[in-house]
């Protein structure tokens, strides 16, 4: 039995869809099981269970009979605490293999606070008897959809200068996760995952302009101004605005380059950013609603 923690998230839901396609029995855990049940329907090999990562007893119940865990929780200031709760509950119930969604800069001295949390969780996982498979993807393509209103108005705002950024489709991450869960020979390794090509923000703006047939210009802000922009315009909580600034500054400090891990594991090329943007072109061309 494969249990998915984070089944309503971008990667977890993509993995759930992949396992359904493969007709693999699995269990999806959610704090809102009725919503998840309504989203995926009833004619699937999925068992839906309600549990809360802050409630160890509900977690232990959710893992009864499980042999493998896919762990992909939303970033938050409590991420390490909650993921460690999940790992402890899984170990208590005899889970043998954990596939954890982590981050490329998961290090004790990482300049990205969330990455330090990932490192803490990885270190805790290493103290258990469970086999640990770590997935370390770079920037999610679907996060670009959050910029759609500004892009529709012809601007892309950031603080990355001309640093290259690796974008990866969450469906590729999910496909790799499925393979590591279903092929024992892949378990126990660390996989750094990228798309096939890295793009700077100016290059991304030019690509968006070509696809939308509208000019899109990149506005590069100093980190502090970008942080204030995320607070006032995107209405992000302070910790999340800080996280976005930190990962963009990390891309400057550590220039990113693509690898071939997706193709090596899946036997096919990774999905391209160009294909993703074309797939969601309608989102990037919607006219922003007038301010009232």
N, C-alpha and C positions, 0 to 999 in steps of 0.2 A: 504494500500500500504506500503510495506517494502522497504525502500531505503538503499542501501549499499554504504557507503563511504569506499574506500579501496578495491574495487572489484578486482583489479589486484594484490593485495598482497596475501601472502600465505593463511592466514585465510579467508580473504574476498572472494577469488576465490573458496576456499573449501566450504564456506557457499553458494555461488552462485550455485555451482554444486548440493549441497544438496537441495536447494529450487527448482531447476529445476527438480530434481528427484521426488520431492513431488508435482510438478506442482503448485507451489505457485507463484502467480503473484508478481513480485518484480521489482525494479528499481535499476540499477547499474550505479554509477556515476564515471566518469573517466576524467582526463585531456586529454586523448587520446581515445575518444570514438570509432573511427574507428578501432584502434588496438584491443580494447576489443570486438567489434562487430565481427571482423574477428576471434578472439580466440574462442568465444562461439557459433558462427553460428547464423542463423536467425530463425531457427525452435524451438524457446524456448519462454516461457512466460515472458521473461525479456525485460524491457524497458531500453534502454541505453541512458544516458544523459551526455553531456559534461559540466563540471564545474571545477573550480579551488578553492581550499580552501583558497587561498590568495585573492580571488575576491568575496566579500560577495554577490554581486548582482547575480552572476551566481549560487551561493549556494541557495539563496532564490528561484530562478526559479526552481532549481532542486528538491526542497522539496514541490513544489505545489502539493496538494492532498495527501501528505504522512501522515501516522499515526504513523509509527515506523521507527527508524533509527538504523542501525548497524554501529558502528564507529570503524574502525581499520586502523589507518594511520601508515605509516612507521616511525620508530624512526628517529628523526632528532633534531638538536638544536632548531628548530622552532616548535616543536611538540605541546607545550602548546598553543602557539599563534594560530596555524592553527586549532587545534581541538576546541578551544573556538570559533573561527569563525564559524565552522560547527554547534556547539551547538546553538549559537545565531541565526543562520539562520533557524535551525530546529524549535526552539521555536517561532520564528517570523511567521512561516508558520503553526503553530498549531500541530506539532508532539507531540504525547502524551507519547511515550515510547522510551527510548534510551538504547541500549545494547552496552556498551563500552568495548573494549579490553584494559585492564590495565596491571598492574604488581603486583606481590606479595608484594613487598617492597614499595608500593605507600604511602609514608609518608613524612611529611614536612622536616624531618632531615635525610632522607634516604642517605646512602653513595653512592647511584647510582643516577647520575644526571637525567637520563631519568625517573627514578621512581619518582623523585621529580616533574618532569613535569606532570606525570600521576596524582599525588596527586593534583596538581594545577587544572588540568582539572576536576577531580572528585569533588573538592570543588566548582568549578564554576557550574558544572552540578547540584549540590545540591541546588543552589540558584534559579533554574528554577522551573516551575510547572510540569515538565516532570518526569515520573517515570524512575528511573535509575537502570539498572541491570549491575553489574560490573563483568567482567570475568578476573580473575587474574591467567593466566597460567604460569607455570615455563618454563624451556628451551625447545625450539622447536626441535623436532627430525630432521626436515629437515635442520636445521642449520649445522648439522654434515656433510652434503654433501659438505659444503665449505672446509672441511678438507680432502676431498677425494684425491686430488693429493698427499698430504703428506702421507696419510694412505696407498696409493698404493705403496709408497716408503718405507713403514714399520715404520712410526713414527706418533705419535700423540703428539702435543705440547700444553702446557697450563701452568697455574699458580695456579692450584687448590689443589696441594698436593694430599691428599687422601680423600678430602671432597666429600660426596655423592651429586649427582646432579639428580634432577628429570627431566626426558625427557618426553614430551608429543607430540603426533601426532596432527598436526594442524587439521586433519579431525575430531578428537574427540572434539577439541575446536569448530569447525564449527557446529558439531552435537548438542552440548550443546547450542550454540547460536541460532540455529534453534528452539530448544525446548523452549527456553525462549521467542522467538518471537511469537511462535505459541500457547503456553500454558500460558494464563494469570496468572494461579496460581503460576508460577515460576518467574514472573516479580518482580522487586524491591529488589532482594537479591544480595549478593556478593558471588561469587563462586570462590574459590581457586582450580585450576585444575592441576592435576599431572598425570603422568603415573602410572602404578601399582608397579613400582620398581625403586629405586634410585641406580645409579651406580657412583662409583668414576672413575676418568680418568684411573687409572691402571686397574680397572675391565673392563672398556670399551675397552681398548687396548687388553686385553686378549680375550674378546668376539669377537672383530674384527679379531684377529688372528685365532681363532677357525673357524669362518665363511669363511674367505678368504683362509684358509690353508696356510697362510704366517705369519711369525712372525711380530707382531706390538708392538713396545715399546713406553711407555709413557715417554716423556722428560718434566720434571717440571722445569720451569724457575722462577727466581725472577720476581716480577711484572714489574719492570722497564725494564728488558731484554725482557720479553714477549711483553710489549708495543712496544719496538723498533722492535721486530720481526714482529709484526702486521703491523707496518708502512713500513718496508723495504721489507718484503717478501710477505705479503698479500696485500700490497699497500692500506691499509685502510686509510681514512681521520683521522686526529688526534682525533676528537671527538668520532668516532666509535671505534677506538683502545682503547681509554680511557674507553668507555662503556663496552667493552668486558672484560677488566681487572677488572673493578669495579664489574661486576656481578660474576666473578670468585672469587674475594676476599670476596664478600658477602656470597657465598656458604661456605667458610671456617668459616666466623664469625657466620653464622646462618645455621648450618647443616640442610639439607632438608630431609624430610621424606614424603612418598606418602600418599595420602588419597583416599577415596572411592567416591568422588563427581561424577566422570564420571559415575560410575555404578549406583549411586543413582538417577541421573537425566535421564540416557539413558536406564537403565534396562539391561545393558550388561557390561562386563568388558572393561576397557580401552585397546586400542591397545598397544602391547608390543614393547619395543625397539628391541628385538630379531627379531620380525616379520618385523619391519621397515627396519632393516639392511639387512635382507634376501631379501626383496623386491627390495632394491637398491644395491644388492651385485655387480652387474656389474660396478657400479660407483666407488666402493671402490677397484676394482681390475684392473682398467684401468692403463696402464703404463704411467707415466708422460712423456710429450713430452720433447725431448732433448733441452737443452738451446742452442740458436743460438747466 
